[in-house]
Amino acid sequence: MDLASAKMIGAGIAVIALAGVGAGIGNIFASLIGAIGRNPAARGQVFGLGMLGFALTEAVALFALLISFLILFT
């Protein structure tokens, strides 16, 4: 196995985290919609927390993508 194939395998393993990120984002928005559906008056409080959770979860996806690009192109 040469270096190029090892880089491809390493980048593929680094991107596995994106599956968890997709599930996490789906869970966040499902909970957000459920909370707003149960209590529409609390939308102002819940929406900000949902967006914060989305941003933090998306940051994990960007870090995983950055690591895979670093593995591939260095």
Gaussian input, Z-matrix of N, CA and C with variables (Angstrom, degrees):
# hf/3-21g

backbone

0 1
 N
 C     1     B1
 C     2     B2     1     A1
 N     3     B3     2     A2     1     D1
 C     4     B4     3     A3     2     D2
 C     5     B5     4     A4     3     D3
 N     6     B6     5     A5     4     D4
 C     7     B7     6     A6     5     D5
 C     8     B8     7     A7     6     D6
 N     9     B9     8     A8     7     D7
 C    10    B10     9     A9     8     D8
 C    11    B11    10    A10     9     D9
 N    12    B12    11    A11    10    D10
 C    13    B13    12    A12    11    D11
 C    14    B14    13    A13    12    D12
 N    15    B15    14    A14    13    D13
 C    16    B16    15    A15    14    D14
 C    17    B17    16    A16    15    D15
 N    18    B18    17    A17    16    D16
 C    19    B19    18    A18    17    D17
 C    20    B20    19    A19    18    D18
 N    21    B21    20    A20    19    D19
 C    22    B22    21    A21    20    D20
 C    23    B23    22    A22    21    D21
 N    24    B24    23    A23    22    D22
 C    25    B25    24    A24    23    D23
 C    26    B26    25    A25    24    D24
 N    27    B27    26    A26    25    D25
 C    28    B28    27    A27    26    D26
 C    29    B29    28    A28    27    D27
 N    30    B30    29    A29    28    D28
 C    31    B31    30    A30    29    D29
 C    32    B32    31    A31    30    D30
 N    33    B33    32    A32    31    D31
 C    34    B34    33    A33    32    D32
 C    35    B35    34    A34    33    D33
 N    36    B36    35    A35    34    D34
 C    37    B37    36    A36    35    D35
 C    38    B38    37    A37    36    D36
 N    39    B39    38    A38    37    D37
 C    40    B40    39    A39    38    D38
 C    41    B41    40    A40    39    D39
 N    42    B42    41    A41    40    D40
 C    43    B43    42    A42    41    D41
 C    44    B44    43    A43    42    D42
 N    45    B45    44    A44    43    D43
 C    46    B46    45    A45    44    D44
 C    47    B47    46    A46    45    D45
 N    48    B48    47    A47    46    D46
 C    49    B49    48    A48    47    D47
 C    50    B50    49    A49    48    D48
 N    51    B51    50    A50    49    D49
 C    52    B52    51    A51    50    D50
 C    53    B53    52    A52    51    D51
 N    54    B54    53    A53    52    D52
 C    55    B55    54    A54    53    D53
 C    56    B56    55    A55    54    D54
 N    57    B57    56    A56    55    D55
 C    58    B58    57    A57    56    D56
 C    59    B59    58    A58    57    D57
 N    60    B60    59    A59    58    D58
 C    61    B61    60    A60    59    D59
 C    62    B62    61    A61    60    D60
 N    63    B63    62    A62    61    D61
 C    64    B64    63    A63    62    D62
 C    65    B65    64    A64    63    D63
 N    66    B66    65    A65    64    D64
 C    67    B67    66    A66    65    D65
 C    68    B68    67    A67    66    D66
 N    69    B69    68    A68    67    D67
 C    70    B70    69    A69    68    D68
 C    71    B71    70    A70    69    D69
 N    72    B72    71    A71    70    D70
 C    73    B73    72    A72    71    D71
 C    74    B74    73    A73    72    D72
 N    75    B75    74    A74    73    D73
 C    76    B76    75    A75    74    D74
 C    77    B77    76    A76    75    D75
 N    78    B78    77    A77    76    D76
 C    79    B79    78    A78    77    D77
 C    80    B80    79    A79    78    D78
 N    81    B81    80    A80    79    D79
 C    82    B82    81    A81    80    D80
 C    83    B83    82    A82    81    D81
 N    84    B84    83    A83    82    D82
 C    85    B85    84    A84    83    D83
 C    86    B86    85    A85    84    D84
 N    87    B87    86    A86    85    D85
 C    88    B88    87    A87    86    D86
 C    89    B89    88    A88    87    D87
 N    90    B90    89    A89    88    D88
 C    91    B91    90    A90    89    D89
 C    92    B92    91    A91    90    D90
 N    93    B93    92    A92    91    D91
 C    94    B94    93    A93    92    D92
 C    95    B95    94    A94    93    D93
 N    96    B96    95    A95    94    D94
 C    97    B97    96    A96    95    D95
 C    98    B98    97    A97    96    D96
 N    99    B99    98    A98    97    D97
 C   100   B100    99    A99    98    D98
 C   101   B101   100   A100    99    D99
 N   102   B102   101   A101   100   D100
 C   103   B103   102   A102   101   D101
 C   104   B104   103   A103   102   D102
 N   105   B105   104   A104   103   D103
 C   106   B106   105   A105   104   D104
 C   107   B107   106   A106   105   D105
 N   108   B108   107   A107   106   D106
 C   109   B109   108   A108   107   D107
 C   110   B110   109   A109   108   D108
 N   111   B111   110   A110   109   D109
 C   112   B112   111   A111   110   D110
 C   113   B113   112   A112   111   D111
 N   114   B114   113   A113   112   D112
 C   115   B115   114   A114   113   D113
 C   116   B116   115   A115   114   D114
 N   117   B117   116   A116   115   D115
 C   118   B118   117   A117   116   D116
 C   119   B119   118   A118   117   D117
 N   120   B120   119   A119   118   D118
 C   121   B121   120   A120   119   D119
 C   122   B122   121   A121   120   D120
 N   123   B123   122   A122   121   D121
 C   124   B124   123   A123   122   D122
 C   125   B125   124   A124   123   D123
 N   126   B126   125   A125   124   D124
 C   127   B127   126   A126   125   D125
 C   128   B128   127   A127   126   D126
 N   129   B129   128   A128   127   D127
 C   130   B130   129   A129   128   D128
 C   131   B131   130   A130   129   D129
 N   132   B132   131   A131   130   D130
 C   133   B133   132   A132   131   D131
 C   134   B134   133   A133   132   D132
 N   135   B135   134   A134   133   D133
 C   136   B136   135   A135   134   D134
 C   137   B137   136   A136   135   D135
 N   138   B138   137   A137   136   D136
 C   139   B139   138   A138   137   D137
 C   140   B140   139   A139   138   D138
 N   141   B141   140   A140   139   D139
 C   142   B142   141   A141   140   D140
 C   143   B143   142   A142   141   D141
 N   144   B144   143   A143   142   D142
 C   145   B145   144   A144   143   D143
 C   146   B146   145   A145   144   D144
 N   147   B147   146   A146   145   D145
 C   148   B148   147   A147   146   D146
 C   149   B149   148   A148   147   D147
 N   150   B150   149   A149   148   D148
 C   151   B151   150   A150   149   D149
 C   152   B152   151   A151   150   D150
 N   153   B153   152   A152   151   D151
 C   154   B154   153   A153   152   D152
 C   155   B155   154   A154   153   D153
 N   156   B156   155   A155   154   D154
 C   157   B157   156   A156   155   D155
 C   158   B158   157   A157   156   D156
 N   159   B159   158   A158   157   D157
 C   160   B160   159   A159   158   D158
 C   161   B161   160   A160   159   D159
 N   162   B162   161   A161   160   D160
 C   163   B163   162   A162   161   D161
 C   164   B164   163   A163   162   D162
 N   165   B165   164   A164   163   D163
 C   166   B166   165   A165   164   D164
 C   167   B167   166   A166   165   D165
 N   168   B168   167   A167   166   D166
 C   169   B169   168   A168   167   D167
 C   170   B170   169   A169   168   D168
 N   171   B171   170   A170   169   D169
 C   172   B172   171   A171   170   D170
 C   173   B173   172   A172   171   D171
 N   174   B174   173   A173   172   D172
 C   175   B175   174   A174   173   D173
 C   176   B176   175   A175   174   D174
 N   177   B177   176   A176   175   D175
 C   178   B178   177   A177   176   D176
 C   179   B179   178   A178   177   D177
 N   180   B180   179   A179   178   D178
 C   181   B181   180   A180   179   D179
 C   182   B182   181   A181   180   D180
 N   183   B183   182   A182   181   D181
 C   184   B184   183   A183   182   D182
 C   185   B185   184   A184   183   D183
 N   186   B186   185   A185   184   D184
 C   187   B187   186   A186   185   D185
 C   188   B188   187   A187   186   D186
 N   189   B189   188   A188   187   D187
 C   190   B190   189   A189   188   D188
 C   191   B191   190   A190   189   D189
 N   192   B192   191   A191   190   D190
 C   193   B193   192   A192   191   D191
 C   194   B194   193   A193   192   D192
 N   195   B195   194   A194   193   D193
 C   196   B196   195   A195   194   D194
 C   197   B197   196   A196   195   D195
 N   198   B198   197   A197   196   D196
 C   199   B199   198   A198   197   D197
 C   200   B200   199   A199   198   D198
 N   201   B201   200   A200   199   D199
 C   202   B202   201   A201   200   D200
 C   203   B203   202   A202   201   D201
 N   204   B204   203   A203   202   D202
 C   205   B205   204   A204   203   D203
 C   206   B206   205   A205   204   D204
 N   207   B207   206   A206   205   D205
 C   208   B208   207   A207   206   D206
 C   209   B209   208   A208   207   D207
 N   210   B210   209   A209   208   D208
 C   211   B211   210   A210   209   D209
 C   212   B212   211   A211   210   D210
 N   213   B213   212   A212   211   D211
 C   214   B214   213   A213   212   D212
 C   215   B215   214   A214   213   D213
 N   216   B216   215   A215   214   D214
 C   217   B217   216   A216   215   D215
 C   218   B218   217   A217   216   D216
 N   219   B219   218   A218   217   D217
 C   220   B220   219   A219   218   D218
 C   221   B221   220   A220   219   D219

   B1=1.4435
   B2=1.5292
   B3=1.3143
   B4=1.4568
   B5=1.5313
   B6=1.3248
   B7=1.4611
   B8=1.5218
   B9=1.3266
   B10=1.4681
   B11=1.5295
   B12=1.3219
   B13=1.4638
   B14=1.5294
   B15=1.3283
   B16=1.4651
   B17=1.5263
   B18=1.3388
   B19=1.4606
   B20=1.5216
   B21=1.3150
   B22=1.4674
   B23=1.5275
   B24=1.3109
   B25=1.4647
   B26=1.5234
   B27=1.3268
   B28=1.4580
   B29=1.5210
   B30=1.3341
   B31=1.4646
   B32=1.5277
   B33=1.3131
   B34=1.4635
   B35=1.5115
   B36=1.3155
   B37=1.4690
   B38=1.5217
   B39=1.3347
   B40=1.4715
   B41=1.5241
   B42=1.3252
   B43=1.4582
   B44=1.5290
   B45=1.3115
   B46=1.4675
   B47=1.5336
   B48=1.3356
   B49=1.4692
   B50=1.5205
   B51=1.3170
   B52=1.4678
   B53=1.5263
   B54=1.3082
   B55=1.4647
   B56=1.5287
   B57=1.3219
   B58=1.4500
   B59=1.5189
   B60=1.3120
   B61=1.4670
   B62=1.5203
   B63=1.3066
   B64=1.4627
   B65=1.5216
   B66=1.3156
   B67=1.4674
   B68=1.5231
   B69=1.3278
   B70=1.4591
   B71=1.5191
   B72=1.3269
   B73=1.4644
   B74=1.5251
   B75=1.3157
   B76=1.4554
   B77=1.5184
   B78=1.3131
   B79=1.4609
   B80=1.5297
   B81=1.3249
   B82=1.4652
   B83=1.5170
   B84=1.3308
   B85=1.4612
   B86=1.5245
   B87=1.3264
   B88=1.4618
   B89=1.5283
   B90=1.3230
   B91=1.4629
   B92=1.5238
   B93=1.3299
   B94=1.4641
   B95=1.5203
   B96=1.3101
   B97=1.4632
   B98=1.5254
   B99=1.3307
   B100=1.4579
   B101=1.5173
   B102=1.3375
   B103=1.4643
   B104=1.5270
   B105=1.3223
   B106=1.4658
   B107=1.5274
   B108=1.3241
   B109=1.4624
   B110=1.5199
   B111=1.3311
   B112=1.4669
   B113=1.5301
   B114=1.3507
   B115=1.4600
   B116=1.5289
   B117=1.3091
   B118=1.4666
   B119=1.5255
   B120=1.3186
   B121=1.4638
   B122=1.5281
   B123=1.3220
   B124=1.4621
   B125=1.5224
   B126=1.3282
   B127=1.4712
   B128=1.5183
   B129=1.3113
   B130=1.4614
   B131=1.5117
   B132=1.3158
   B133=1.4519
   B134=1.5186
   B135=1.3068
   B136=1.4654
   B137=1.5285
   B138=1.3261
   B139=1.4599
   B140=1.5275
   B141=1.3140
   B142=1.4684
   B143=1.5158
   B144=1.3151
   B145=1.4596
   B146=1.5255
   B147=1.3255
   B148=1.4635
   B149=1.5162
   B150=1.3252
   B151=1.4755
   B152=1.5259
   B153=1.3326
   B154=1.4677
   B155=1.5219
   B156=1.3244
   B157=1.4609
   B158=1.5157
   B159=1.3290
   B160=1.4616
   B161=1.5218
   B162=1.3240
   B163=1.4691
   B164=1.5221
   B165=1.3067
   B166=1.4669
   B167=1.5239
   B168=1.3153
   B169=1.4637
   B170=1.5263
   B171=1.3181
   B172=1.4651
   B173=1.5211
   B174=1.3264
   B175=1.4631
   B176=1.5287
   B177=1.3159
   B178=1.4708
   B179=1.5233
   B180=1.3348
   B181=1.4612
   B182=1.5275
   B183=1.3186
   B184=1.4619
   B185=1.5222
   B186=1.3281
   B187=1.4592
   B188=1.5236
   B189=1.3221
   B190=1.4706
   B191=1.5215
   B192=1.3237
   B193=1.4588
   B194=1.5236
   B195=1.3204
   B196=1.4600
   B197=1.5207
   B198=1.3133
   B199=1.4633
   B200=1.5280
   B201=1.3259
   B202=1.4746
   B203=1.5120
   B204=1.3563
   B205=1.4601
   B206=1.5138
   B207=1.3111
   B208=1.4693
   B209=1.5261
   B210=1.3142
   B211=1.4669
   B212=1.5342
   B213=1.3283
   B214=1.4677
   B215=1.5294
   B216=1.3188
   B217=1.4716
   B218=1.5154
   B219=1.3253
   B220=1.4740
   B221=1.4885
   A1=107.54
   A2=115.36
   A3=119.03
   A4=110.56
   A5=115.59
   A6=121.62
   A7=112.25
   A8=117.94
   A9=120.41
   A10=111.21
   A11=117.07
   A12=118.99
   A13=111.12
   A14=117.01
   A15=119.67
   A16=110.42
   A17=117.49
   A18=120.57
   A19=111.03
   A20=116.96
   A21=120.05
   A22=111.24
   A23=116.76
   A24=120.36
   A25=110.25
   A26=117.38
   A27=120.87
   A28=112.57
   A29=116.42
   A30=119.91
   A31=110.64
   A32=117.17
   A33=120.28
   A34=112.14
   A35=116.66
   A36=120.21
   A37=110.64
   A38=117.08
   A39=120.33
   A40=111.72
   A41=117.84
   A42=121.06
   A43=111.88
   A44=117.88
   A45=120.89
   A46=110.59
   A47=116.59
   A48=120.21
   A49=111.80
   A50=118.25
   A51=120.40
   A52=112.03
   A53=117.91
   A54=119.99
   A55=110.36
   A56=116.32
   A57=120.21
   A58=112.39
   A59=115.92
   A60=120.32
   A61=110.18
   A62=117.58
   A63=120.60
   A64=111.91
   A65=116.19
   A66=119.60
   A67=110.93
   A68=116.81
   A69=120.64
   A70=112.33
   A71=116.86
   A72=120.17
   A73=110.20
   A74=117.22
   A75=119.99
   A76=112.08
   A77=116.68
   A78=121.19
   A79=111.11
   A80=117.03
   A81=120.78
   A82=110.63
   A83=117.41
   A84=119.49
   A85=112.12
   A86=117.89
   A87=119.48
   A88=110.27
   A89=116.50
   A90=119.89
   A91=111.35
   A92=116.42
   A93=120.56
   A94=111.03
   A95=117.05
   A96=120.90
   A97=110.64
   A98=116.90
   A99=120.10
   A100=112.24
   A101=116.67
   A102=120.01
   A103=111.30
   A104=116.34
   A105=119.42
   A106=110.31
   A107=117.22
   A108=120.15
   A109=112.56
   A110=116.81
   A111=119.74
   A112=112.25
   A113=115.35
   A114=119.10
   A115=109.52
   A116=118.16
   A117=120.57
   A118=113.62
   A119=118.03
   A120=120.61
   A121=111.75
   A122=117.85
   A123=121.78
   A124=112.51
   A125=117.01
   A126=120.11
   A127=111.97
   A128=117.66
   A129=120.62
   A130=113.20
   A131=117.84
   A132=121.69
   A133=111.71
   A134=116.88
   A135=121.52
   A136=111.69
   A137=117.11
   A138=120.24
   A139=111.60
   A140=117.51
   A141=120.18
   A142=112.31
   A143=116.54
   A144=119.86
   A145=111.40
   A146=116.57
   A147=119.73
   A148=111.98
   A149=116.11
   A150=119.64
   A151=111.40
   A152=117.19
   A153=120.41
   A154=110.69
   A155=116.76
   A156=120.32
   A157=112.10
   A158=116.23
   A159=120.08
   A160=110.87
   A161=116.88
   A162=120.53
   A163=111.34
   A164=117.32
   A165=119.70
   A166=111.61
   A167=116.50
   A168=120.02
   A169=110.58
   A170=116.55
   A171=120.32
   A172=111.07
   A173=117.73
   A174=120.75
   A175=110.64
   A176=116.96
   A177=120.18
   A178=110.02
   A179=116.77
   A180=120.39
   A181=110.66
   A182=116.99
   A183=119.63
   A184=111.42
   A185=117.20
   A186=119.82
   A187=111.07
   A188=117.30
   A189=120.70
   A190=110.73
   A191=116.59
   A192=120.27
   A193=110.90
   A194=116.71
   A195=121.15
   A196=111.18
   A197=117.28
   A198=120.86
   A199=110.72
   A200=116.94
   A201=118.87
   A202=110.83
   A203=117.90
   A204=119.46
   A205=111.79
   A206=117.36
   A207=120.36
   A208=110.76
   A209=116.36
   A210=120.05
   A211=109.67
   A212=116.33
   A213=119.74
   A214=113.18
   A215=117.04
   A216=119.52
   A217=114.63
   A218=118.20
   A219=119.23
   A220=110.76
   D1=127.71
   D2=-178.77
   D3=-94.02
   D4=179.89
   D5=-174.88
   D6=-65.78
   D7=-37.10
   D8=-177.93
   D9=-64.34
   D10=-42.63
   D11=-179.89
   D12=-70.57
   D13=-34.42
   D14=176.78
   D15=-65.83
   D16=-36.50
   D17=176.78
   D18=-65.58
   D19=-40.68
   D20=178.96
   D21=-63.85
   D22=-42.74
   D23=179.21
   D24=-65.43
   D25=-43.25
   D26=179.08
   D27=-63.33
   D28=-41.12
   D29=178.30
   D30=-66.50
   D31=-37.68
   D32=177.37
   D33=-64.87
   D34=-39.50
   D35=177.71
   D36=-67.71
   D37=-36.76
   D38=-179.66
   D39=-67.09
   D40=-26.46
   D41=-176.52
   D42=-87.55
   D43=-4.56
   D44=177.86
   D45=-59.66
   D46=-28.13
   D47=179.45
   D48=-61.59
   D49=-22.82
   D50=-179.05
   D51=-66.10
   D52=-25.99
   D53=176.50
   D54=-66.93
   D55=-41.60
   D56=176.90
   D57=-67.12
   D58=-35.31
   D59=177.94
   D60=-65.39
   D61=-42.50
   D62=178.02
   D63=-61.62
   D64=-42.42
   D65=177.68
   D66=-66.73
   D67=-38.24
   D68=179.62
   D69=-65.84
   D70=-42.59
   D71=179.13
   D72=-65.70
   D73=-40.42
   D74=176.37
   D75=-61.93
   D76=-39.87
   D77=178.78
   D78=-67.13
   D79=-40.66
   D80=179.69
   D81=-61.82
   D82=-48.52
   D83=-176.90
   D84=-73.22
   D85=-30.53
   D86=174.90
   D87=-65.28
   D88=-41.39
   D89=177.61
   D90=-67.76
   D91=-37.49
   D92=178.87
   D93=-63.85
   D94=-45.88
   D95=178.94
   D96=-65.22
   D97=-39.63
   D98=177.82
   D99=-64.32
   D100=-40.53
   D101=-179.88
   D102=-67.83
   D103=-41.58
   D104=179.43
   D105=-69.62
   D106=-34.41
   D107=177.63
   D108=-66.70
   D109=-34.95
   D110=-179.89
   D111=-77.42
   D112=-36.60
   D113=-177.40
   D114=-141.12
   D115=86.46
   D116=-177.42
   D117=-62.23
   D118=-23.83
   D119=-179.77
   D120=-69.19
   D121=-22.08
   D122=-178.40
   D123=-90.76
   D124=12.14
   D125=-176.87
   D126=-58.10
   D127=-41.22
   D128=-178.07
   D129=-62.73
   D130=-35.93
   D131=179.81
   D132=-78.60
   D133=-41.10
   D134=-173.23
   D135=-78.02
   D136=-33.60
   D137=-174.60
   D138=-64.49
   D139=-41.84
   D140=179.05
   D141=-63.29
   D142=-40.86
   D143=177.71
   D144=-67.12
   D145=-36.26
   D146=177.00
   D147=-64.66
   D148=-40.65
   D149=178.48
   D150=-68.69
   D151=-35.44
   D152=175.63
   D153=-64.36
   D154=-44.21
   D155=177.10
   D156=-62.59
   D157=-39.74
   D158=177.28
   D159=-62.90
   D160=-44.79
   D161=-178.19
   D162=-64.40
   D163=-41.55
   D164=179.50
   D165=-68.10
   D166=-37.99
   D167=177.96
   D168=-68.35
   D169=-39.94
   D170=178.82
   D171=-67.38
   D172=-29.20
   D173=176.88
   D174=-63.22
   D175=-37.02
   D176=177.10
   D177=-62.78
   D178=-39.10
   D179=178.51
   D180=-64.93
   D181=-41.08
   D182=179.43
   D183=-67.10
   D184=-37.76
   D185=176.94
   D186=-64.42
   D187=-42.30
   D188=179.17
   D189=-64.33
   D190=-40.42
   D191=178.56
   D192=-66.82
   D193=-39.71
   D194=177.64
   D195=-62.36
   D196=-43.61
   D197=178.77
   D198=-62.77
   D199=-41.59
   D200=-179.90
   D201=-66.16
   D202=-37.91
   D203=176.68
   D204=-68.03
   D205=-37.14
   D206=176.56
   D207=-63.21
   D208=-39.58
   D209=179.15
   D210=-65.66
   D211=-42.84
   D212=-175.88
   D213=-71.17
   D214=-42.45
   D215=-167.32
   D216=-107.83
   D217=14.87
   D218=173.25
   D219=-118.88

